[in-house]
Amino acid sequence: MFVGVLIKKRFVIKTSENTLRVHSIESFGTHDGPGIRMVVFLQGCKLKCLYCHNPDTIDTHGGKEYAIENLVERAVKMKSYFGKEGGVTVSGGEPLLQSKELVHFFKRLKEEGIHTNIDTNGRLLNHYAEELLDDYADLIMLDIKHMREDGYQMITGQKNKETTFNLAKYREASGKPMWLRYVLIPEITNKPELLHEMGSYFKDYKTIEKIELQPYHKLGIHKWDALGWDYKLKDARENTPEEINQAVHILKQYFKEVKTN
Amino acid sequence: MVVKEFKSGTWINTIDVRDFVINNVTSYYGDDTFLVGASERTKRLWEVCLQATKEERQNNGLRSVDTETISGVNNFEAGYIDKENEVIVGLQTDELLKRAMKPFGGFKVVQKALSEHGLVASDTVSELFSKYVKSHNDGVFSAYNAEIRKFRSLGLLTGLPDNYARGRIIGDYRRIALYGIDRLIEVKKADKAAITGSMTDAVIRLREEVSDQIKALQEIVEMGAKYGLDLSRPAENAREAVQWTYMGYLAAVKEQDGAAMSLGNVSTFLDIYIQNDLEEGLITEVEAQEYIDQFVMKLRMVRHLRMSAYDEIFAGDPTWVTEAIGGMFEDGRTKVTKTSFRFLNTLYNLGPSPEPNITILWSQNLPENFKKYCAKVAIDTSSIQFENDDMMRTLRGSDDYGIACCVSYQALGKQIQFFGARTNLAKTLLLAINGGRCENTGTKMVDGIVPMEDEYLDFNKVMANFKVAMKEVARVYNDSMNIIHYMHDKYYYEKAQMALIDTNPDINIAYGIAGLSIVADSLSAIKYAKVKPIRNEEGLTVDFKIEGDFPKYGNDDDRVDVFAHDAVADFNKELSALPVYKNAAPTLSVLTITSNVVYGKKTGATPDGRPKGVPFAPGANPMHGRDTNGAIASLNSVAKIDYEDSQDGISNTFSIVPKSLGASETDRISNLTTMLDGYFSRNAQHLNVNVLNKETLLDAMENPENYPQLTIRVSGYAVNFIRLTKEQQQEVITRSFHQSM
């Protein structure tokens, strides 16, 4: 049973303004934004999605603090591998919980000429998050959990799907690029009416470059076991190739590019 | 001549293939869509070859062998795969996959190899080599001292070319096609006449060598005549250019059984003839591809008679027919031609293969289409490797070079190498901890090492001792090399290859080391954690207890990477101070082939926590599983080793599962291309690329019959996976496969 955490003033427990609480770093990320990327998985998330494949990033007290300068230095060392497209992605966890520090981090990355990307569930839109979206994030990848409130709550354990849509609106107004991400679970999110609903909702957005579909898989289960948590989606099945193709077919009517990861 | 006039240059009056290429090349910037599949004739031939290789595997790795004939340039009758379908002809012996005795390197090895298959050499040959003829191996052992023998038998020096041919030398096989042998003989005669002055050792030796070269050139003409070819004149069309070039290479592998017998850099050269014939309408793309397919097929069928102990060090029966493809000219144009693509296309037309060992000379400025095609081939076949053309071309001085053996620069026709195998640097570090004694036997190996008696290893003391040990090991290593190469020249001189190289070329002596990552991690453990040696009653350290954590090589952490960098620089400096036979210039490699397994076996527990007998990481790779910050951090650590300290090459093997390289084929190609640009822009030298699932390898271990052509890159070359021993297969599988979360 998920016990909600009261939102404190500081979202992620840290000792310094010049650090980020990090779960882990992948130096050769090829699935989290364009090109080759350094992916910084930040620690802490307010949602607890049923299928989360990084459940060990949820606890806001976990992970390890990294000096922002240290992260910048690492990114600079990897810069030659980024090529024309790659760069740094912050993922999680929910990166926006550390928006204030991310402003500082991204500002430094921009000074070094490095492309920046936030992989977010859009759960938070404060003053710092707005600054990030307006000025420092070259790309955001916004995870749409579900189009309807009951589905959103069922998956994330939290109320109010609107926060995600508000963030999408904010980004659209900034005129800067955005990708959508959507986890396809048979019968839960992969239903024609839901896909049409999503398409209709976003069809006039000019900043959405593509939507990435992430067919549901159970690869994260062992991490739930390791945490001693109950994995409630045990009975869910993976999509058949036909189900994936059908989803792609529907979404292509609304989006410039539909990609399956 | 039926061909149009080639554009002239200095190549007309002097032997200068590079100048011919520069003046006549057609650089290609397009994509791979012009390529065609294998011709019917090629397909039929390849079926025969596949059947023959199957029989070879079923017959314990040896299909047949001639026990009567001593191999040489012209000692066998013509042999064919299936004559009427062959557009490019020539086999090492008179029959496909029939191996030949090359006893001048060492007769004992020949006897051993034969006896392992229940065979013996003919009475005549046996009598000759036991009574009358002295081999290279006999020569070396008549001069070795007790110290070298000890270093050799206890595993500080391994794989030395002291009982078989040293290889590594690359003849400029293109010269036969461009000039014809009559002209080459004429030039060699003039060279010999010009070797004058007091008859010192060096002058006498060179005069004798050039005489032998001229004789070899005559033999090549005679060998060609058996196949109905007139090699005395230049090639007159594309097919002849390919054929003439191959005959030069064939002469080399008939005469020598060197560990590595590279081909050089022939594709750009051959393209000039092919392009000409295409433009003249004499051939179509089908024939162009057919010449290259059949040439490559012949290269895949090269075999040497080896004993099984050889396989422990160089697994999978490799021949290192290394062909360098791509790169840039000094003037900024690319060396990429359509024939560069055609060579790579053989990996589709004939399927993946370890041979020829295709090496892409990677430049940031290579045409984008070619970069992408190379990435695609690497992803599809795991059969090719990459080296930094921008760095080698600039630092080493020529844009016309091949890759000797696995990873080593060699200017074509102007330079040769003396192969030096390698020394065990991890064991050298153990000498430093054990008062100069072998950690396994207690034998005193080197003097001047202060015994360690502290409860915990003291970094400064270990470092000081390590430097003494390196100096001593370098001295003994250098002594052995001088003896080996003196004797090889004396008893098994490469007359056919040297005939295709300038008289009196530059020479590099190619030293090597194994166990670099062990040394770096061990020093890091001693410095940043507490390492307690566990000593036996004789005072030998048999194990180590590590308290605390320490930075590990392979994570882009300067604290430990500096140890790897410095160990290479320091050892190279020690070697560079020593005198070398024929004034060869020393170079060093960080390269193990598959010897990391056997080196590991011979080395006790090390202070980094590696247990006794466990394989080393290959080449300059980080130790398996210790590079935990992803692929780029791992690549960056290796890139810190300075090529200036290690000019024979720094081998790195990179294995990744397809999915981790990108979601779609387009992404994978683009990411690999970007990664190679990134790695080489940091002055890294070499990268093997494997794109494979671990499950595929596990399945191939269980069901080898389903994977006759499964190829995987190991340190500096590729092997047919199912021809590895179980132990080596296991070692390949336990290596770090990069896989993101």
Chai-1 contact restraints between the chains, C-beta under 6 A:
chainA,res_idxA,chainB,res_idxB,connection_type,confidence,min_distance_angstrom,max_distance_angstrom,comment,restraint_id
A,E26,B,G630,contact,1.0,0.0,6.0,A-B,restraint_1
A,E26,B,S740,contact,1.0,0.0,6.0,A-B,restraint_2
A,S27,B,N629,contact,1.0,0.0,6.0,A-B,restraint_3
A,S27,B,G630,contact,1.0,0.0,6.0,A-B,restraint_4
A,S27,B,I632,contact,1.0,0.0,6.0,A-B,restraint_5
A,S27,B,A633,contact,1.0,0.0,6.0,A-B,restraint_6
A,F28,B,G630,contact,1.0,0.0,6.0,A-B,restraint_7
A,F28,B,A631,contact,1.0,0.0,6.0,A-B,restraint_8
A,F28,B,I632,contact,1.0,0.0,6.0,A-B,restraint_9
A,G29,B,S740,contact,1.0,0.0,6.0,A-B,restraint_10
A,T30,B,G662,contact,1.0,0.0,6.0,A-B,restraint_11
A,T30,B,N671,contact,1.0,0.0,6.0,A-B,restraint_12
A,I36,B,N671,contact,1.0,0.0,6.0,A-B,restraint_13
A,I36,B,T674,contact,1.0,0.0,6.0,A-B,restraint_14
A,M78,B,I632,contact,1.0,0.0,6.0,A-B,restraint_15
A,S80,B,G678,contact,1.0,0.0,6.0,A-B,restraint_16
A,S80,B,S681,contact,1.0,0.0,6.0,A-B,restraint_17
A,S80,B,R682,contact,1.0,0.0,6.0,A-B,restraint_18
A,Y81,B,I632,contact,1.0,0.0,6.0,A-B,restraint_19
A,Y81,B,M675,contact,1.0,0.0,6.0,A-B,restraint_20
A,Y81,B,G678,contact,1.0,0.0,6.0,A-B,restraint_21
A,G83,B,T674,contact,1.0,0.0,6.0,A-B,restraint_22
A,N261,B,A663,contact,1.0,0.0,6.0,A-B,restraint_23
